[in-house]
């Protein structure tokens, strides 16, 4: 399975996790995402009140930030590697930029 979006990685114990998160954080993140979708669709009301929802939403934001930053680091590193490989090829000429 391709992970072009760099969403997933494997932790030290060989478990599949969202990049930048632990196993426990990944499980919580996915459960929250499913509950939030169910609420938006009107399928269920998984939170007892607005305060509980806002508390979980704040945690989701923290985890999402860690996840997205970890993804960005990997994407940036992969892009730099690809560019370096292209530039190392014989006959490489840098394109002129038009401003």
GROMACS elastic network, one bead per residue, 0.5 to 0.9 nm:
[ bonds ]
;  ai    aj funct       b0    kb
    2     5     6  0.85820   500
    2     6     6  0.89464   500
    3     6     6  0.52388   500
    3     7     6  0.65400   500
    3     8     6  0.68685   500
    3     9     6  0.89274   500
    4     7     6  0.79355   500
    5     8     6  0.83631   500
    5    71     6  0.78456   500
    5    75     6  0.82325   500
    6     9     6  0.76228   500
    6    18     6  0.88196   500
    6    19     6  0.73344   500
    6    70     6  0.89570   500
    6    71     6  0.57773   500
    6    72     6  0.85439   500
    6    74     6  0.72572   500
    6    75     6  0.71598   500
    7    17     6  0.85268   500
    7    18     6  0.57253   500
    7    19     6  0.56798   500
    7    67     6  0.80032   500
    7    68     6  0.84915   500
    7    71     6  0.65540   500
    8    16     6  0.66892   500
    8    17     6  0.56717   500
    8    19     6  0.50794   500
    8    20     6  0.88351   500
    8    71     6  0.87752   500
    9    15     6  0.82597   500
    9    16     6  0.58105   500
    9    17     6  0.55614   500
    9    18     6  0.61743   500
    9    19     6  0.53887   500
    9    20     6  0.84780   500
   10    13     6  0.77266   500
   10    14     6  0.53718   500
   10    15     6  0.52699   500
   10    17     6  0.58454   500
   10    18     6  0.83020   500
   10    19     6  0.81210   500
   11    14     6  0.52495   500
   11    15     6  0.54037   500
   11    16     6  0.65432   500
   11    17     6  0.66234   500
   11    19     6  0.88917   500
   11    22     6  0.76132   500
   11    23     6  0.80322   500
   12    15     6  0.74248   500
   15    23     6  0.72971   500
   16    19     6  0.89676   500
   16    23     6  0.76222   500
   16    26     6  0.89714   500
   17    20     6  0.80824   500
   17    21     6  0.65108   500
   17    22     6  0.64425   500
   17    23     6  0.56746   500
   17    24     6  0.89247   500
   17    25     6  0.85555   500
   17    26     6  0.58641   500
   17    27     6  0.84387   500
   18    21     6  0.55532   500
   18    22     6  0.75456   500
   18    23     6  0.80035   500
   18    25     6  0.84472   500
   18    26     6  0.57172   500
   18    29     6  0.89346   500
   18    67     6  0.68208   500
   19    22     6  0.83368   500
   19    26     6  0.87662   500
   19    66     6  0.83934   500
   19    67     6  0.55429   500
   19    68     6  0.80022   500
   19    69     6  0.89680   500
   19    70     6  0.60099   500
   19    71     6  0.63416   500
   20    63     6  0.83444   500
   20    66     6  0.57264   500
   20    68     6  0.77914   500
   20    69     6  0.76256   500
   20    70     6  0.50943   500
   20    71     6  0.75112   500
   21    24     6  0.79867   500
   21    25     6  0.56257   500
   21    26     6  0.58855   500
   21    63     6  0.71635   500
   21    64     6  0.89570   500
   21    66     6  0.71361   500
   21    67     6  0.62764   500
   21    70     6  0.87738   500
   22    25     6  0.50492   500
   22    26     6  0.59700   500
   22    27     6  0.85538   500
   23    26     6  0.50727   500
   23    27     6  0.62210   500
   23    28     6  0.86343   500
   24    27     6  0.52020   500
   24    28     6  0.62058   500
   24    29     6  0.85556   500
   25    28     6  0.50592   500
   25    29     6  0.59236   500
   25    30     6  0.85071   500
   25    63     6  0.73347   500
   26    29     6  0.50595   500
   26    30     6  0.61429   500
   26    31     6  0.85486   500
   26    63     6  0.86255   500
   27    30     6  0.52805   500
   27    31     6  0.61404   500
   27    32     6  0.85798   500
   28    31     6  0.51083   500
   28    32     6  0.60498   500
   28    33     6  0.85174   500
   28    60     6  0.84985   500
   29    32     6  0.51994   500
   29    33     6  0.61396   500
   29    34     6  0.87094   500
   29    59     6  0.87840   500
   29    60     6  0.63383   500
   29    63     6  0.72650   500
   29    64     6  0.80692   500
   30    33     6  0.50318   500
   30    34     6  0.62373   500
   30    35     6  0.86493   500
   31    34     6  0.51840   500
   31    35     6  0.61885   500
   31    36     6  0.85315   500
   32    35     6  0.50902   500
   32    36     6  0.59344   500
   32    37     6  0.84776   500
   32    56     6  0.75630   500
   32    57     6  0.82130   500
   32    60     6  0.73841   500
   33    36     6  0.51439   500
   33    37     6  0.61472   500
   33    38     6  0.86194   500
   33    60     6  0.84829   500
   34    37     6  0.52041   500
   34    38     6  0.62227   500
   34    39     6  0.86754   500
   35    38     6  0.50659   500
   35    39     6  0.61918   500
   35    40     6  0.86719   500
   35    44     6  0.79778   500
   35    45     6  0.80759   500
   35    46     6  0.61092   500
   35    47     6  0.85791   500
   36    39     6  0.50738   500
   36    40     6  0.62039   500
   36    41     6  0.86198   500
   36    45     6  0.87725   500
   36    46     6  0.78742   500
   36    53     6  0.88829   500
   36    57     6  0.89711   500
   37    40     6  0.50425   500
   37    41     6  0.60991   500
   37    42     6  0.84623   500
   37    43     6  0.85302   500
   38    41     6  0.51485   500
   38    42     6  0.60640   500
   38    43     6  0.50332   500
   38    44     6  0.56275   500
   38    45     6  0.74850   500
   38    46     6  0.79587   500
   39    43     6  0.60163   500
   39    44     6  0.53286   500
   39    45     6  0.53869   500
   39    46     6  0.68430   500
   39    47     6  0.87376   500
   40    43     6  0.77214   500
   40    44     6  0.85558   500
   40    45     6  0.89620   500
   41    44     6  0.79246   500
   42    45     6  0.73497   500
   45    48     6  0.74424   500
   46    49     6  0.89894   500
   46    53     6  0.85117   500
   47    50     6  0.72357   500
   47    51     6  0.86312   500
   47    52     6  0.60549   500
   47    53     6  0.56757   500
   48    51     6  0.83769   500
   48    52     6  0.66232   500
   48    53     6  0.78645   500
   49    52     6  0.55390   500
   49    53     6  0.65355   500
   49    54     6  0.88797   500
   50    53     6  0.50431   500
   50    54     6  0.61031   500
   50    55     6  0.85755   500
   51    54     6  0.50923   500
   51    55     6  0.61212   500
   51    56     6  0.86769   500
   52    55     6  0.51340   500
   52    56     6  0.63291   500
   52    57     6  0.85188   500
   53    56     6  0.52625   500
   53    57     6  0.59878   500
   53    58     6  0.86187   500
   54    58     6  0.60886   500
   54    59     6  0.86841   500
   55    58     6  0.52623   500
   55    59     6  0.65609   500
   55    60     6  0.87921   500
   56    59     6  0.51172   500
   56    60     6  0.61435   500
   56    61     6  0.86399   500
   57    61     6  0.61960   500
   57    62     6  0.87594   500
   58    61     6  0.51174   500
   58    62     6  0.64638   500
   58    63     6  0.88277   500
   59    62     6  0.51243   500
   59    63     6  0.62851   500
   59    64     6  0.84737   500
   60    63     6  0.51189   500
   60    64     6  0.58465   500
   60    65     6  0.84567   500
   61    65     6  0.60699   500
   61    66     6  0.86761   500
   62    65     6  0.52295   500
   62    66     6  0.64336   500
   62    67     6  0.86841   500
   63    66     6  0.51572   500
   63    67     6  0.60904   500
   63    68     6  0.85776   500
   64    68     6  0.59949   500
   64    69     6  0.84713   500
   65    68     6  0.51844   500
   65    69     6  0.60578   500
   65    70     6  0.85378   500
   66    69     6  0.52682   500
   66    70     6  0.62155   500
   66    71     6  0.86783   500
   67    70     6  0.52469   500
   67    71     6  0.62554   500
   67    72     6  0.87046   500
   68    71     6  0.50066   500
   68    72     6  0.61002   500
   68    73     6  0.86661   500
   69    72     6  0.50603   500
   69    73     6  0.62812   500
   69    74     6  0.88276   500
   70    73     6  0.52193   500
   70    74     6  0.65026   500
   70    75     6  0.87563   500
   71    74     6  0.52913   500
   71    75     6  0.61453   500
   71    76     6  0.85371   500
   72    75     6  0.50946   500
   72    76     6  0.59687   500
   72    77     6  0.85042   500
   73    76     6  0.51884   500
   73    77     6  0.61569   500
   73    78     6  0.86016   500
   74    77     6  0.51061   500
   74    78     6  0.60632   500
   74    79     6  0.85178   500
   75    78     6  0.51219   500
   75    79     6  0.61086   500
   75    80     6  0.86198   500
   76    79     6  0.51197   500
   76    80     6  0.61908   500
   76    81     6  0.86343   500
   77    80     6  0.51244   500
   77    81     6  0.61973   500
   77    82     6  0.86565   500
   78    81     6  0.50800   500
   78    82     6  0.61706   500
   78    83     6  0.86183   500
   79    82     6  0.50758   500
   79    83     6  0.61197   500
   79    84     6  0.85576   500
   80    83     6  0.51311   500
   80    84     6  0.61114   500
   80    85     6  0.86017   500
   81    84     6  0.51394   500
   81    85     6  0.61918   500
   81    86     6  0.86887   500
   82    85     6  0.51394   500
   82    86     6  0.62823   500
   82    87     6  0.86962   500
   83    86     6  0.51107   500
   83    87     6  0.61581   500
   83    88     6  0.86035   500
   84    87     6  0.50923   500
   84    88     6  0.61210   500
   84    89     6  0.89057   500
   85    88     6  0.51601   500
   85    89     6  0.66906   500
   86    89     6  0.55240   500
   86    90     6  0.89903   500
   86    92     6  0.71904   500
   87    90     6  0.80814   500
   87    91     6  0.87360   500
   87    92     6  0.56956   500
   87    93     6  0.77427   500
   87    94     6  0.79766   500
   88    91     6  0.86730   500
   88    92     6  0.71166   500
   89    92     6  0.56856   500
   94    97     6  0.89471   500
